[in-house]
Amino acid sequence: MDTGTLLWLLPALPAAGALLLLTTGRAADRWGHWLGCACALASFAVGVWAFSAMLGRSGSARAIGENLFDWVPVSGLQVHMSLHLDQLTMCFVLLITGVGSLIHIYSAGYMAPRTQTQEYTVGGRRRFFGYLNLFLAAMLVLVLAGNYLVLYLGWEGVGLASYLLIGFWHHKPSAAAAAKKAFVVNRVGDMGLAIALFWMFATFGSVDFGTVFAGVPHTGEGTLTALGLLLLLGACGKSAQVPLQSWLGDAMEGPTPVSALIHAATMVTAGVYLIARSGPIFDAAPGARAGVLVVGAVTLLFGAVIGCAKDDIKKALAASTMSQIGYMMLAAGLGPAGYAFAIMHLLTHGFFKAGLFLGAGSVMHAMDEDTDMRHYGGLRTYLPITFATFGLGYLAIIGVPPFAGFFSKDHIIEAAFGYGGAAGITLGAAALLGAGITAFYMTRVMLLTFFGEERWRTTEPAPHPHEAPAVMTGPMIVLALGSVLAGGLLAFGSSLQNWLAPVVGTEHGEHHVSSWAVSIGALAVVAIGIGLAYVRYAREPVPRTAPEAVSALTVAARRDLYGDAFNEAVFMRPGAGLSRSLVTVDDRGIDGIVNAVATVIDTLSTRIRRVQTGFVRSYALSMFTGAALVVAALLAVRLL
């Protein structure tokens, strides 16, 4: 059977699972979680079959499409519900369905009913898996879209699913607030993408990828720059990049598998996909590409600094995601010289970040859901599998060879230096500094969690650390293997670059930079970061509560570098003031004029109404008075 005729199955299978799980009711409480896992695995199986079929075709014939039906058949705008599968899409399909399936299986154990809390009810677990399936389906629609409007459909579906999952424990005010915050902040970015779609239709007469990209060479640079910046705004919202990064840390209020899914396989990767897919627009608009570079460089340092100050294990990993996505955005901003490296880091990050989050969930599972790393310590002997898998993810994210992150991150640093000129030096230095800070805060996480004294023994009541069940450790082991092997496999013989070249192009940086020099420099910086963390957290006692901040930078990092304060000062308060002003204008201006006219008419009506009394004597008196006035007037005229 032709692969194109089966593309619809990729999102349809998890979508069907979501529909069944969310509408069946209590009848599915006992088996619903396994249905959710089966739908995710079935979608992954279809993805693997499509991948094998793609390998059997030549490079020029690997891209296939399918029009499911006419979605918007109106005059002047013809939009098909179309799906498109090429080499770029395939990378995301395998990541979303593969890592997503592992997270589903892990969730079957993590979300099992527990006696100590009502958060893990059987019915709630069924609903949770329905939302997970919905998340996969929406993300698959996003990456399989054959035009920007179908992409926008998946884009909004991802936003809805993230809102439902972040606020899954909605009885907790913090979770409800975090879900609302993520939803609102993402709406800001979504407006950028929506306006970009309107502008595309006005400029190209279509939102189809092929038509838009074919029209790029005939479009002015100013229009393309505006389109690129609007697309970048959308990407910043979904991928938690500066200035729309403030929602990501709060999103950790959701169950830990949600964090793994958002950070590794779905939501935050959507922005990187949008930039890579829209490459022809950014390649023709240097201003927009410069914006992507600035956002990526700033965010990778921004997230890394925040990660150094977090005691909550999930929030430390969330800051890490912000930083690592910054690396991907930086690479994407380099254009054809960096697109493949951005996708490589996205794929390797999918393995080690999912493994790190699931490892964090295993630690929380053992510590009665306590997330404060200052309450951990010495857990490596109690959680040997978690320690080993988390440790491999740690080595991958800090870029130690031969683990996955070493290959992808080093390529990005090398490409940044190869950008040339002062900009290349600045970008490369930022990426190199980010690698050192990453090594520092991730070593801090390892030391506080798995080494040192067992600080949890002083907790009342003291937890009883124990390894997670096999349904949870199994996916962690698979992801750990990916953290070890994925980078080398993707980098071997420039395999991923060659695979993606027909879609994103390929070119070298403006200046050749020695890869050995970059690798040695990066490893030296990483070693410094590890050493500083060891001196600070292994050779000195760790207090159970964070000490008072001794520097302005520490205070700022603990407050997320004032991201919320900035948004409040620059957007919320001026926006609220503008809203109040508009309400005043409406109440006292527009409504005042309308009310004044109504008052005048009411007054005149009241006065005139008094003339119409309904009494015959009044009308007779009026007639007599009128006649008398007429006679008097005639007499006066005659006398004159």
Number of C-alpha atoms within 10 A of each C-alpha: 5 9 17 16 13 14 22 18 16 25 25 20 24 31 25 18 25 27 15 17 28 19 12 12 13 13 11 19 17 12 13 28 27 16 20 32 24 18 25 31 22 18 26 23 16 20 25 17 13 22 20 11 13 20 13 11 11 9 17 7 10 16 19 17 17 19 16 13 11 12 14 12 11 9 6 9 12 14 21 19 16 23 23 20 24 20 22 23 21 21 21 24 29 21 22 29 31 22 26 29 26 25 31 29 23 24 26 21 16 24 21 15 17 12 9 8 8 11 19 17 16 21 18 18 24 29 25 27 26 27 28 30 29 29 31 34 29 27 30 29 26 29 26 27 25 25 22 24 24 22 22 18 15 24 26 17 20 27 21 17 23 27 23 23 27 28 25 22 21 18 10 12 12 16 23 20 17 23 27 18 19 26 20 16 21 24 17 16 22 24 16 21 27 17 14 23 20 14 19 21 15 11 16 17 16 23 25 22 17 11 14 21 16 13 17 20 13 9 14 11 17 12 16 25 21 16 25 30 23 23 27 27 27 30 28 31 32 31 29 32 30 22 17 23 24 23 23 27 23 19 30 23 26 23 21 25 26 26 30 28 28 27 25 29 30 27 26 25 26 25 25 27 25 21 24 26 18 19 23 22 26 29 19 19 22 17 18 25 25 17 18 28 25 17 21 30 27 22 28 31 25 24 31 31 26 26 31 24 23 24 20 19 25 26 23 23 27 29 27 27 26 28 30 27 27 34 33 31 34 35 32 28 30 26 29 22 24 30 31 30 29 28 26 27 28 28 27 30 31 27 31 32 31 31 34 27 27 31 28 23 27 28 29 21 18 19 20 14 12 16 19 19 26 20 22 26 20 17 26 17 14 16 19 14 19 28 22 16 24 30 21 24 31 26 22 31 29 29 25 20 16 16 27 34 32 24 26 30 31 25 22 29 27 25 28 32 27 23 24 18 11 10 15 21 15 16 26 24 16 20 28 27 18 29 29 23 26 30 29 27 27 24 25 26 25 20 22 26 25 24 17 19 16 16 20 22 14 11 11 7 9 12 15 11 19 16 19 21 12 12 15 24 22 16 23 30 20 15 28 27 19 24 32 23 18 27 26 21 15 21 17 11 10 12 13 19 22 14 18 21 18 16 20 22 17 17 12 14 20 14 14 13 17 11 14 11 11 19 21 12 14 26 22 14 21 24 18 16 23 22 15 19 23 16 10 15 18 18 10 10 10 19 10 15 11 11 8 8 13 8 8 9 14 17 15 16 21 18 15 22 18 14 19 17 14 13 16 14 12 11 12 14 12 13 13 12 12 12 12 12 12 13 13 13 13 13 14 13 13 13 13 13 13 12 14 12 12 11 12 11 12 12 12 10 11 11 11 10 10 9 10 10 10 9 8 9 10 13 14 11 11 12 12 12 12 12 12 12 12 12 12 12 11 12 11 10 9 8 6 6
